């Protein structure tokens, strides 16, 4: 493209430079017409480059680097000899729009670099072209492959495709794309099963080798970096061999190729998914393309070739300089363009053509900024501006680097590497109404968004390979379940592994674990080591055992309350008043507390319940045994006092009895207080006894304090037993000392049996043993001390007399 300053009314025409190529691509001609349309719009605009005209020349590179280089040398050299203006400074050639292929763009950019002529590519995506040291004058309006491979890598991770094959063309585009993909999938869990290269020169033997690799590989997903021309022979042989079950992932070079839209391709390529460059809107493009015909451009050989490609005919005119093969049937040039000529007329969703459109406008906006420079505010030396009548290409490059404009709602600007903000449409190949393939947009990749949020996919709108609605699975090895680890197979990629169960005592708590680790404290591994199972928390709760003990404790308390009620009702009878009824009431009240304190041992241990259960148990039993001790002393003293001159009863009056009870109980209170202050009981998770369970229990805190408490209760019981035993043969029909002896005998037996049972019982049974000892000893005391009295009160009231109790009743 070159630039001239001319009056607006001067007619400026172009003459395309023609190189005869093998075959004619209507698509490329459509792109060239898009460039012409953009230039005409710019030249007619009153806001963009007013009073200035943009000119251009069109060259056909035949999609080969050699032809492309020949074309650029032709325009640089000019007619016949080297263009002297290129060496002297200013140049009529200010910028180049091209090329579509990366290989061609590399050659063009290197050829233009010595003259500092900028070029803007509309379809060259090789990441190598972003190297500003090697290609300082290169720009492009298509995202480079670094972003495409990043988008493809995200796609592979999104659908769990960890085992994929890659097929690429034997050009820089394919080679650099493969390098970028391998770099992008590193450390993501995605591996390449193979990567095969399509030969530059067609070789059926090599094509068959590639297909043989694809058929025998377990990878069901294949990524292809190639243009459709290079890929077509491979796909044609793929169809001939009736190979199916492959999920194709297409690069932007062929994902919207009209070459593969025929209905015969759908059974083999349907469901293909890939990223395409974003489409845009070009107003008036269709009408502009429809206006092209040989009658309007009789001397343009490109139009003649277009007609021959669309209608398969040969067109001759008196002014034509080139003739199409005479073996083709003749045509008149008046044939109408039809919808079936989609390769040329497809403007419904322009993508590459839209990039050509953007490239032309980018140059025009850069020129406009250059011309609009205000003196003294320029970007060059001494804040100078460029001379609008003598522009140097390097000056235009500066403005291209800074250009920023909006077209069709899209903001266009270049970064420091000459790239634009990457953005792709995610395309899915689906069956159309006529059985052909349609390109359906099912998502997008926006490189401007933050990491991890660039990819958006409408998964429910995707049709997969084989017209399936389920995502195809492509993995080398199935995931290892929790409880096992991955063991990499020697000589194979990391994605190929065996699942080895974790060793005993070790587990993995996630899928595809690399190593096994010991189970956390609250988890355990099952026999197969397949998963980590939370340990069952065990404590004495309201299960069958807990409910049974609760009922027994409540029954015991209620029974004691009933006895207390009976005694209160008959409190003035001799059998209640004998040996100080006040002590009997104290014993009954303490027994009620003994029964109820057993309930503190049921339920989940807490800091307060652990401290309360042991202290309440020890103090209530100390109170109970102290009362019994007091009663024993009273019984012993009562019978001893009958001897002449014995005044022992005055030392065991009610006040003295209360002092004895309080003193004995207070000692236990002191022991408990020291215990709680120095080393109080606390909740404890016992994970050592059973690996599969967590036993919640109350640690006593201080074993010494715990056994001191029990020892003190045992001391009181033993003392009470000895004194009662001494008084067992004292005279009287109702000798309470005998019943106290039996009660202490039961009490001591229960607690002596408790010690080995407590030490050897596991888990919640330890607590159950302690509750059982409390309840058994409480029932022993209640029955031995009060059952005989209740029997006389309720069933033998005639014996409830003082004379009977003293043994003075005469039997007739």
Phi, psi and omega in degrees: 000136176231173191226141177224152172257115184216158172298147183298333185273356180283133181281128179234122182246168179236153175234109181292137176274128190250133169238126182290122181250162176276106182091158182230131182254106179301333180296314180296324177294323176298321179295321179295321178293327176297320177297317179298318179298317180297317180297317180296320177298317181294317181293336179267355183283141177267350183254332182250117182053053178295145180064019177226152183235137177258132177244170184201162169228143181246129177238145178259118181275353183056022179057029176235142180299323182295314180293322178298317179295320177299321180294316182290326176293326178296317181285331178287319183286331184076185183285110170094321185211169182298134180292111186294332182295334179295323182276333183279342178144271183291156184219139174293338178266111184260331183200159179234133173259114181155169006246175178279321180268144181294321181298318178294320181294324178298315179295315181298314183297319178293327179288325182275341186301318180299337182259005178056033179270119181286149174228146178240117179270146180255353183205012177269116189249359183303131182294340180298334182286354177275358179282105185291338178288324181271328184228071186288343183251014186263132173231163175203151179252021176235141180297145178281166188292344175302321180281326178295315180291329175296317178295319180294320178298319177296322179296317179298318179291323182301320184257010174069026178274098184258358183225099189229155173254158180230132173240132185221156176280156183273060176220173181300326179303309181292319184293314181289327177296319178297316178300317180295320180294317179297323177292321184287326183272359180297133180065022177251355182089003178260134181234154176265122177287325179194162169218121185242145184249128176286127184293149177297316178261128186305130176219111182298325179298318180291323178298317179295324177298318180297315180295325178296320177296317181296319183293323186268353178278149176278354177285123181259358179244130182234124176263132183237123173250097182193156170278160186295330179296319178288327186278333188305312180301322179295314181292326179295318177291325177300318178289321180297327180273002176056044178274133178224179177085013178257131173265110182275138171242115188263142171281170184294345182290335183223004185291340177240027182287122180291345180299332185253020184271355180296153183297335181290342181274340190298316181301339184252330184245355178301140182092354177305142181226145181185173183259130178243151175298149186297141177274159179219188181243133176236097183299132174082003184293317183298313180298324180294319179292324180291339182281350182277127173201161184297334180288327180280328180235071186293335184260004182266109183293335178296323178293323178297317179294325177299315181296321179294324180288324183281322187248355180064040182228170180250133185241127179237139173222161182294335184262359186286142180258348181226140178241143177278159184314127182288351179288344180278151177294151182285157174222161189269338186091355179260006180296136183279146174286136186235169182298333182293344178273056186291333180300331180257320189265359183290101180237013183293324179217072182295132179240294178294319179299322178295325177293321175300317180301315180295320182298316179297317180291330177296317178295318181296318179293324177294318176297320180297318178294323179296314182290329184276006182297133178273135180304138180086352180237019183283168183270357186261190186304136182058032179057033182274162177254166177284150176280115184296341180265356182211069187275136174264143181302324181294332176292319177296323180299322178301315181288330175297320180297330183260358187296146176204121180208169180242133179220129182052038178080002181249134178273129183245125172201165184244145175272189185294343179262004181084011180263158175259172177296124185287138178204132182228152166264139174269117187253138177237132180274115182235161182285130177273179183296329181268008180089353180278177180268132175244146180265111184251128178281122183238010179171189179202160174236119182244106182291349180281345181277165183292158184302134180094346181241013183288328188263128175234128184227134170266086188297326182289348180265358185271138170252125185267174181306140183076018181058038180265154177260351179262146180291132178290142181264131178221092179224151176281320178223141177294154183298144176275127182289161174304140183102357177223168180230161179274132174242108185295137177282134183296131177082004181240161179299163183297338181285348179257117186207166172252153179261118182250127178300146179294150177295164180302130180087358179237150180214171168235135184257020176212162180286146178058044178289138179282327182219157177265145179231157179301145179300141172302164186301325185265011181231163176215159180261142177281183186298321182278354182057033183271342180201163178260119184253131177302136179293143176288129178273123185242128170202164182288108182239196184273054171269197183300315180293315181297319179295321180298313179294324178297314180299317180297318180296317180294319178298317178299318179295318180294320179296320178294321178296322178297317178298318179299320179296319178298316180293322178295321182291324181253032186295340182265003179277156185299321185291336176278321185281345184295139178056040172073096179296336180298321178294324178298317178295321178297318180296317180296318179297318180292326176294322175302315179294324178296317177297316184289328181294339176297332179292337179292339181276352182260131181116172182292129180296136174230164180305319182287319181292325179295318179289324185285322186295320182282319180290319179295317178300313185291320182287319181294320178290325176296319177297316182296312182293326177296320178295317178296321176300318178297317179296322180297317178297322180294316179299312181297320181288326183297317181281331178288327183292347181287345179286147183296137176080006181264117181250031184295334183294335181288343176267356179233044175286178181305319181295316180296324178296319179295323180295318179299313180299313182296319182294313180297320180290323183296325177301316178296322178300319179297315179301315180296321180297315178298321179298312182293329182282317186277310183210078185289156173298152182209157178293144185217133176267110180268106180252003184270327187293314178228128182291335185269359184222152170252117181263112176276120180217168178263114172285137184288350179081296178233113177298324181296315180295320181298313181287335173294319178298310179296321180296322179293319177297319178296322178298313179299318181295318180295318178298317179296319180297316181298314182294319180293322179298322179293331184261009188291333185257016177292148184294160178127147178289336180232087178267103183294339181296327179296318181290324176296321179299312179297319181296318179290327177297315177295316182301311181294321179298317180299312185284333173291321176290334181296322188301303179294325179294321180294318183290324187266349184282136181267150169056226184290345179291336175299314179292321180297322178297319180294319178295318179299318179297320179296312183291318181297315180292325179293314177296323177300316179294316183297313184288317183291324185273326191243343179298315179299321180292318179295326178299314180292317183296316189267324186251336180231062183298338181291342177270355182276060178230158181294321182295320180293318181295329181273356178077027183255008181280128182269127180270126180277000000 
